Amino acid sequence: MSDQTLFNWVKASRQGTLKGADRTPVSAEQMEISRLRAELARVKMARDILGKATVGSIEPTIAFSFIRRLLNLNDLCLDPVNDPLVEVILLSRNDPDTGMRVMNSIAHHDLGITRAVFMQGKSPYEFIPALNISLFLSGNAVDVRDAIEANFPAGQVLDSAIVDDDDDNGLRIAFDFDGVLANDESESVMQETRDLAKFHEHEVKNMMQPHDPGPLQQFLIRIANIQKVEEQKRKTDDSYQNRLRVSLVTARNAPSHERALNTLKSWGVMPKGVSRILCKRV
């Protein structure tokens, strides 16, 4: 198309003398109607595609077993619908239309997830404080890093082979201590001195001084509260077997382990809150 032809069309449009194929003048209103009709057709086509995409459920991935077992603990409470022990909220970069398949899949797999936020391409971690979230899990490394830099409790779900036993309803959670449950004060001493003796000296000196909380302290406390509910269940049901097991994995060895234990006790999650302490000098 030549510049002169385009110029003539623009000029005719401004003068109201632009004609269609039948040589009838086309007004500005008619041109706008044509544009809106074309846009509507595109929207309808996009929605048809999205509608087809909602058919069929999404297959479970690596975090499915963890979420399923966590939500199954709600059978311990009197009103799991209105007052659950555990709530999982879906935070997604999807838009609401494409999110329909996600919600359909949640229903198909009978997961008790009723709330979701679809961010239309934006990172969802900013909703963590508003929803009082104690742990944000994502397969998106950038979202997790941004959340951690904003001092939110977050962890990345790494892709790996799925190994699960449908007959095993137990949930086992292992926590690192320094920099995860507690702050990195002691870790900083080790990094600065590179001297294990000075590290032990620092920890023995501050043995009765609890560590400040780390990013996952609140998550551990809430997990420990569920364990307390399990203990109450055992008192009324001799056949009940505890499903939730917590382990603490730390590179501390004696005598530095005592400060970690005293810190846990000060948070109210010992002695039964943590079932196993794995101390290994690294």
C-alpha positions in Angstrom: 0.0 0.0 0.0 1.4 3.4 -1.0 1.6 6.3 1.3 -0.6 8.3 -1.0 -3.4 5.7 -0.8 -3.2 5.6 3.0 -3.3 9.5 3.0 -6.4 9.5 0.8 -8.2 7.0 3.1 -7.4 9.1 6.2 -8.5 12.3 4.5 -11.8 10.7 3.3 -12.4 9.3 6.8 -12.0 12.8 8.4 -14.4 14.3 5.8 -16.9 11.5 6.2 -16.7 10.4 2.6 -14.8 7.1 3.1 -16.8 4.4 1.1 -17.0 0.7 1.6 -17.0 -2.0 -1.0 -20.5 -1.1 -2.0 -19.4 2.5 -2.5 -21.5 3.7 0.4 -19.9 6.2 2.7 -18.6 4.8 6.0 -19.1 7.0 9.1 -16.8 7.1 12.1 -19.5 5.4 14.2 -19.7 2.5 11.7 -16.0 2.1 11.7 -16.0 1.9 15.5 -18.8 -0.7 15.4 -16.8 -2.8 13.0 -13.8 -2.5 15.3 -15.8 -3.6 18.3 -17.3 -6.5 16.4 -13.8 -7.7 15.4 -12.6 -7.4 19.0 -15.7 -9.3 20.3 -15.0 -12.1 17.9 -11.4 -12.3 19.1 -12.6 -12.4 22.8 -15.1 -15.2 22.0 -12.5 -17.2 20.2 -10.1 -16.8 23.2 -12.8 -17.9 25.6 -13.6 -20.9 23.5 -10.0 -22.0 23.7 -9.9 -21.4 27.4 -13.1 -23.3 27.9 -11.6 -26.3 26.1 -8.5 -26.0 28.3 -10.7 -26.4 31.5 -11.7 -29.9 30.4 -9.8 -32.7 32.2 -7.8 -32.5 35.4 -4.2 -31.6 36.0 -2.0 -34.6 37.0 -0.5 -34.4 40.5 3.1 -33.2 40.8 5.8 -33.3 43.5 4.0 -31.2 46.2 0.7 -33.0 45.9 1.4 -35.7 48.6 2.6 -33.1 51.1 -0.5 -30.9 50.6 -2.9 -33.8 50.6 -1.5 -35.2 53.9 -1.4 -31.8 55.5 -5.1 -31.1 54.6 -6.1 -34.6 55.8 -5.2 -33.5 59.3 -8.4 -31.4 59.3 -10.3 -34.6 60.2 -9.0 -34.0 63.8 -11.1 -30.8 64.2 -14.8 -30.5 65.0 -15.6 -28.2 62.1 -13.1 -28.7 59.2 -15.1 -26.5 56.8 -15.5 -23.4 58.9 -12.7 -23.8 61.4 -10.0 -26.0 59.9 -6.6 -26.8 61.6 -4.9 -26.3 58.3 -5.8 -24.1 55.4 -4.1 -24.1 52.0 -4.6 -21.1 49.8 -3.7 -21.2 46.1 -1.6 -18.2 44.9 -1.2 -18.4 41.2 0.2 -16.3 38.3 -2.7 -17.6 36.1 -5.7 -15.4 35.3 -9.1 -16.3 36.5 -10.2 -17.9 33.2 -7.2 -20.3 32.9 -7.5 -20.8 36.7 -10.8 -22.6 36.1 -9.0 -25.8 35.2 -6.9 -25.5 38.3 -9.9 -25.3 40.5 -11.6 -28.1 38.6 -8.5 -30.2 39.2 -8.6 -29.4 42.9 -12.2 -30.6 43.1 -11.4 -33.7 41.0 -8.6 -34.7 43.4 -10.8 -34.0 46.5 -8.4 -31.4 48.0 -9.9 -29.1 50.6 -8.8 -25.9 49.0 -11.5 -23.3 48.7 -9.6 -20.0 48.3 -7.4 -18.9 45.5 -5.8 -15.7 44.2 -5.1 -15.5 40.4 -2.6 -12.7 39.7 -2.7 -12.5 35.9 1.0 -12.9 35.4 2.1 -11.0 38.5 4.1 -12.5 41.4 1.7 -13.6 44.2 4.0 -13.5 47.2 2.8 -10.0 48.2 -0.4 -11.6 49.5 1.5 -13.5 52.2 1.0 -11.0 55.1 -2.6 -10.2 54.1 -3.6 -13.9 54.3 -1.5 -14.6 57.4 0.5 -17.3 55.5 3.1 -19.1 57.6 4.7 -20.9 54.6 4.8 -19.9 50.9 5.8 -22.8 48.6 6.4 -22.3 44.9 8.3 -24.0 42.0 9.2 -20.5 40.7 12.6 -19.7 42.0 12.3 -16.0 41.3 9.0 -15.7 43.3 10.6 -17.6 46.2 13.8 -15.4 46.2 11.7 -12.2 46.1 9.6 -13.4 49.0 12.6 -14.3 51.1 14.2 -10.9 50.3 10.9 -9.3 51.6 11.4 -11.3 54.8 8.5 -13.7 54.1 8.6 -17.4 55.0 9.1 -19.1 51.6 10.6 -22.3 50.1 11.1 -23.6 46.6 9.6 -26.9 45.6 12.2 -28.7 43.5 11.1 -31.0 40.7 11.9 -34.7 41.3 10.5 -38.2 40.9 7.3 -38.7 42.8 7.5 -41.6 45.3 4.4 -42.0 47.4 2.4 -44.7 49.2 -1.4 -44.1 49.2 -1.7 -46.4 52.2 0.7 -44.3 54.3 -1.1 -41.2 55.7 1.8 -40.0 57.8 3.4 -36.6 57.3 7.0 -36.2 58.2 8.6 -32.7 58.2 12.3 -32.0 58.8 13.6 -28.5 59.7 17.0 -27.0 59.6 17.7 -24.9 62.7 20.1 -22.0 62.1 18.8 -19.5 59.6 15.5 -21.4 59.1 13.8 -21.9 62.5 16.1 -19.5 64.3 18.0 -16.4 63.1 21.5 -16.8 61.7 23.3 -15.2 64.7 25.3 -18.4 65.5 25.9 -19.3 61.9 27.4 -15.8 61.4 29.9 -16.5 64.3 31.0 -19.7 62.5 31.3 -17.9 59.1 33.3 -15.0 60.6 35.7 -17.0 62.7 35.9 -20.3 60.8 36.8 -21.7 64.3 34.6 -24.5 65.7 36.0 -23.9 69.2 34.9 -20.2 69.2 31.5 -21.3 67.9 31.1 -23.6 70.8 32.3 -21.0 73.2 29.8 -18.5 71.9 26.9 -21.0 72.2 27.9 -22.2 75.7 28.1 -18.6 76.9 24.6 -17.9 75.5 23.1 -21.3 76.3 20.2 -19.9 78.3 19.5 -17.1 75.8 17.0 -18.2 73.2 17.6 -17.4 69.6 15.5 -14.8 67.8 13.0 -16.4 65.5 13.9 -17.3 61.9 11.6 -17.3 58.9 9.9 -20.7 59.6 9.4 -20.3 63.4 5.7 -19.6 63.1 5.2 -22.5 60.8 6.9 -24.8 63.3 4.7 -23.5 66.2 1.5 -24.0 64.2 2.7 -27.5 63.3 3.3 -28.2 67.0 -0.2 -27.0 67.8 -1.6 -29.7 65.5 0.6 -32.2 67.3 -1.1 -31.1 70.6 -4.5 -31.9 69.0 -3.2 -35.3 68.0 -2.1 -35.9 71.6 -5.6 -35.0 72.8 -7.0 -37.4 70.2 -4.9 -40.3 71.6 -6.3 -39.7 75.1 -9.9 -40.4 73.8 -9.0 -43.0 71.1 -6.5 -45.7 72.0 -6.3 -46.9 68.4 -5.2 -43.5 67.1 -1.6 -43.4 65.7 0.1 -40.0 65.4 0.5 -39.0 61.8 2.5 -35.8 62.1 6.2 -36.3 62.8 8.7 -33.4 63.1 12.5 -33.7 63.0 15.2 -31.1 63.6 18.3 -31.5 61.4 21.3 -29.5 62.6 25.0 -29.5 62.1 25.4 -28.7 65.8 27.0 -31.2 68.1 27.6 -31.1 71.9 27.7 -28.8 73.7 26.2 -26.3 71.2 23.0 -28.4 70.7 21.8 -27.3 74.2 21.1 -23.8 73.1 19.0 -25.0 70.2 17.0 -27.2 72.5 16.5 -24.4 75.0 15.3 -22.2 72.2 12.7 -24.7 71.1 11.5 -25.1 74.7 11.1 -21.3 75.0 8.8 -21.5 71.9 6.7 -24.2 73.5 7.5 -26.9 71.0 9.4 -29.2 73.3 9.8 -31.9 74.5 7.1 -33.7 72.5 6.8 -31.1 69.8 9.9 -32.3 68.0 10.1 -36.1 67.9 13.7 -36.4 66.7 16.9 -34.3 66.9 19.5 -35.2 64.3 22.8 -33.6 65.4 25.7 -34.2 63.1 29.0 -32.3 63.0 29.7 -31.1 59.5 
